[in-house]
Amino acid sequence: MKKIYHLATCSTCQKILKIWKPNKEFTLQDIKTEKITAVQLDEMIALAGSAETLFSRRSLKYQSMGLKDKKLNEKDYRKLILEEYTFLKRPVLVAGKNIFIGNAPTVVKEAKSFLDSLKK
């Protein structure tokens, strides 16, 4: 599977997609219009090592729901990501057993190098 989970309305995601320039083998999934399924999330969790790794604390709902004051476990992170798309760190690039999560400059650069290596 070669897939990129992103948010079409997110300017950061769009900027990163322009940097990455994924080839046509990749499917883009706008997580707002096409919700992440439990199977998709479980595949990402297996590659990432935990649901917490995929969870975004930058989401506005994280504050408004008072989640910073709660002790969350793996089941909580998984449930929250499935219920609310903004809790997924994005973009997420999945290619085989490789996963790149979020928009940190180092992650974006590593994913770009990985994508470039596929084009050779």
C-alpha positions as MATLAB code, in Angstrom:
seq = 'MKKIYHLATCSTCQKILKIWKPNKEFTLQDIKTEKITAVQLDEMIALAGSAETLFSRRSLKYQSMGLKDKKLNEKDYRKLILEEYTFLKRPVLVAGKNIFIGNAPTVVKEAKSFLDSLKK';
ca = [
       0.000    0.000    0.000;
       1.226    3.471   -0.890;
      -0.935    6.128    0.657;
      -0.789    9.646    1.999;
      -3.326   10.723    4.595;
      -3.707   14.483    4.561;
      -6.147   17.333    4.998;
      -6.947   19.140    1.756;
      -7.842   22.346    3.607;
      -4.541   22.410    5.524;
      -2.009   24.752    3.922;
       0.867   22.936    5.656;
      -0.220   19.587    4.182;
      -0.501   21.141    0.736;
       2.956   22.718    1.031;
       4.459   19.368    2.058;
       2.746   17.528   -0.808;
       4.356   20.004   -3.217;
       7.750   19.268   -1.660;
       7.250   15.505   -1.728;
       5.795   15.299   -5.260;
       4.520   11.730   -4.758;
       4.215    9.666   -7.918;
       0.966    8.224   -9.239;
       1.459    5.010   -7.269;
       0.379    6.914   -4.152;
      -3.259    7.356   -3.244;
      -4.104   10.615   -1.488;
      -6.822   10.390    1.141;
      -8.348   13.610    2.427;
      -9.178   12.568    5.985;
     -11.947   15.145    6.285;
     -13.982   13.909    3.327;
     -12.944   10.239    3.523;
     -12.740    9.172    7.152;
      -9.970    6.912    8.320;
     -11.233    3.387    8.872;
     -10.367    1.266   11.895;
      -8.407   -1.080    9.606;
      -6.391    1.809    8.137;
      -5.652    3.200   11.585;
      -4.626   -0.207   12.920;
      -2.215   -0.591    9.978;
      -0.702    2.810   10.775;
      -0.450    1.953   14.488;
       1.339   -1.316   13.664;
       3.921    0.592   11.583;
       4.249    3.517   14.006;
       4.459    1.404   17.137;
       1.653    3.181   18.981;
      -1.496    5.215   18.514;
       0.042    7.964   20.633;
       2.722    8.471   17.956;
      -0.062    9.279   15.466;
      -1.966   11.540   17.866;
      -1.817   15.310   17.469;
      -1.927   17.415   20.590;
      -2.062   20.543   18.415;
      -5.694   19.947   17.533;
      -7.993   22.686   18.808;
     -10.267   19.988   20.201;
      -7.438   18.705   22.383;
      -7.705   21.893   24.448;
     -11.477   22.334   24.214;
     -12.146   18.741   25.334;
      -9.789   19.164   28.297;
      -7.671   16.218   27.169;
      -4.400   17.749   28.371;
      -5.638   17.237   31.935;
      -6.525   13.550   31.380;
      -4.296   10.500   31.381;
      -4.888    8.877   28.012;
      -3.995    5.318   27.059;
      -3.560    3.606   23.670;
      -7.266    2.759   23.404;
      -8.147    6.406   24.101;
      -5.773    7.691   21.391;
      -7.132    5.188   18.863;
     -10.745    6.017   19.691;
     -10.152    9.773   19.516;
      -8.396    9.572   16.128;
     -11.272    7.513   14.711;
     -13.880    9.922   16.093;
     -12.178   13.186   15.097;
      -9.941   13.516   12.037;
      -8.066   16.510   13.487;
      -6.438   14.234   16.074;
      -4.324   12.532   13.396;
      -0.851   14.053   13.021;
      -0.594   14.898    9.377;
       0.367   14.244    6.761;
       1.021   10.529    7.139;
       2.870    8.787    4.322;
       2.671    4.995    4.228;
       4.619    2.882    1.743;
       4.974   -0.802    2.509;
       6.605   -1.055    5.925;
       7.655    2.621    5.912;
       5.709    5.349    7.667;
       6.398    9.062    7.999;
       4.211   10.980   10.433;
       3.618   14.692   10.775;
       5.143   17.895    9.509;
       8.363   18.195   11.500;
      11.126   19.394    9.147;
      13.212   16.252    9.745;
      10.244   13.992    8.931;
       9.417   15.960    5.774;
      13.052   15.720    4.649;
      13.302   11.979    5.394;
      10.068   11.309    3.504;
      11.285   13.402    0.558;
      14.522   11.386    0.407;
      12.523    8.164    0.588;
      10.187    9.268   -2.221;
      13.132   10.388   -4.350;
      14.743    6.957   -3.894;
      11.580    5.319   -5.290;
      11.848    7.377   -8.467;
      15.336    6.076   -9.327;
];
